[in-house]
């Protein structure tokens, strides 16, 4: 996979950038920022993606697989919260039915 990414650096950059933007929006973004500040943040993310691209291609570090693992873990946490909220709703409904 690393050889293919080495042959297609723009695709590797795109994957890294999309992964970083997704992680930023799901983990670090607390509130909506003004447009100019948002633009500055996305430019800085692009700069960081460029640095990570160098690590991926030149140093051979597994940046893209690590981002995929991070996104997968975020998905697992989201599923866990969904299941816990669903169980909590069922328990509350059962308690309401017993009280009635």
C-alpha positions as CSV (number, residue, x, y, z in Angstrom):
1,X,0.0,0.0,0.0
2,X,2.8,2.3,0.8
3,X,4.2,1.9,-2.7
4,X,0.9,2.9,-4.2
5,X,0.6,5.9,-2.0
6,X,4.2,6.9,-3.0
7,X,3.1,6.8,-6.6
8,X,0.0,8.9,-5.9
9,X,1.0,11.6,-3.4
10,X,-2.1,13.8,-4.0
11,X,-4.4,10.9,-3.1
12,X,-2.4,10.3,0.0
13,X,-2.5,14.0,0.9
14,X,-6.3,14.0,0.3
15,X,-6.8,11.0,2.6
16,X,-4.7,12.5,5.3
17,X,-6.4,15.9,5.0
18,X,-9.9,14.3,5.1
19,X,-9.0,12.2,8.1
20,X,-7.6,15.2,10.0
21,X,-10.7,17.4,9.2
22,X,-13.0,14.6,10.3
23,X,-11.2,14.1,13.6
24,X,-11.0,17.9,14.2
25,X,-14.7,18.3,13.6
26,X,-15.8,15.3,15.7
27,X,-13.3,15.7,18.6
28,X,-12.0,19.2,18.9
29,X,-14.6,21.5,17.5
30,X,-16.7,22.9,20.4
31,X,-18.6,25.6,18.7
32,X,-19.1,27.2,15.3
33,X,-16.3,29.7,14.5
34,X,-16.4,32.8,12.3
35,X,-15.6,32.1,8.7
36,X,-12.1,33.7,8.7
37,X,-11.1,31.7,11.8
38,X,-12.5,28.6,10.3
39,X,-10.5,29.2,7.1
40,X,-7.3,29.7,9.1
41,X,-7.8,26.4,10.9
42,X,-8.4,24.5,7.7
43,X,-5.3,26.0,6.2
44,X,-3.3,25.0,9.3
45,X,-4.8,21.5,9.0
46,X,-3.6,21.4,5.3
47,X,-0.1,22.5,6.5
48,X,-0.1,19.7,9.1
49,X,-1.4,17.2,6.5
50,X,1.5,18.2,4.3
51,X,3.9,17.5,7.1
52,X,2.3,14.1,7.8
53,X,2.4,13.3,4.1
54,X,6.2,13.7,4.3
55,X,6.3,11.4,7.3
56,X,4.1,8.9,5.3
57,X,6.0,8.9,2.1
58,X,9.6,9.7,3.0
59,X,9.9,8.2,6.5
60,X,7.6,5.3,5.8
61,X,5.5,5.9,8.9
62,X,1.9,4.5,8.8
63,X,0.0,7.8,9.0
64,X,-3.0,6.9,6.9
65,X,-3.6,3.5,8.7
66,X,-3.3,5.3,12.1
67,X,-5.9,7.9,11.1
68,X,-8.1,5.0,10.0
69,X,-7.7,3.4,13.4
70,X,-8.5,6.7,15.1
71,X,-11.7,7.1,13.0
72,X,-12.6,3.5,13.7
73,X,-12.3,4.0,17.4
74,X,-14.4,7.1,17.2
75,X,-17.0,5.1,15.4
76,X,-16.9,2.4,18.1
77,X,-17.4,5.0,20.8
78,X,-20.4,6.5,18.9
79,X,-22.0,3.0,18.6
80,X,-21.4,2.4,22.3
81,X,-23.1,5.6,23.3
82,X,-26.0,4.8,21.0
83,X,-26.5,1.4,22.5
84,X,-26.2,2.7,26.1
85,X,-28.7,5.4,25.4
86,X,-31.1,2.9,23.9
87,X,-30.8,0.6,26.9
88,X,-31.4,3.5,29.2
89,X,-34.6,4.5,27.3
90,X,-35.8,0.9,27.6
91,X,-35.2,0.8,31.3
92,X,-37.0,4.1,31.8
93,X,-39.9,2.9,29.8
94,X,-40.0,-0.3,31.8
95,X,-40.0,1.7,35.1
96,X,-42.8,4.0,33.8
97,X,-44.9,1.0,32.9
98,X,-44.4,-0.5,36.4
99,X,-45.3,2.8,38.0
100,X,-48.5,3.0,36.0
